[in-house]
Amino acid sequence: MPVDFSGTWNLVCSDNFEGYMLALGIDFATRKIAKRLKPQKVIEQEGDSFSIQTTSAFRSYFVQFKIGEAFEEDNKGLDHRKCKTVVTWDNDKLVCVQTGDKKNRGWTHWIEGDQLYLELCCEEQVCTQIYKRA
Ligand code: ECB
């Protein structure tokens, strides 16, 4: 059975989100609000089709994709930069590469036990977040 990311997940901890936001050029006032947020993710996975809704009290973000199919991502409400994005499997990890103005931009999701991990990368910065099922 392949791994199933489907479900509702709540953020429980986050490391270096500040560094990730700085690398994306997010302004001080926005970072100050954003770093206090506890986002919730609702992931729907059907075969190789995914949707990920990230919701918070301040901003929310929705993305959908099929594994291996590149698409234009607008990062609306986040840093607003457009990327050519593709998500692939690396064994049981979901690996996203966001090609655009920022080097080494992307994210990786995986599950360990009952926890959902998210590693967000931009340039030299890595933010690691852990989510638990709601
Ligand atoms: C959407 C909740 C966070 C809102 C933060 C608000 C302002 C900060 C602005 C820019 C910072 C850049 C990114 C925000 C970080 C997280 C939101 C989406 C993270 C992401 O890429 O999730 C992926 C993988 O689950 C699916 O979009």
Residues whose N, C-alpha, C, O or C-beta is under 5 A from the ligand:
A	BS01	ECB	M21 I26 A34 P39 I52 T54 S56 R59 S60 Y61 V63 G77 L78 D79 W107
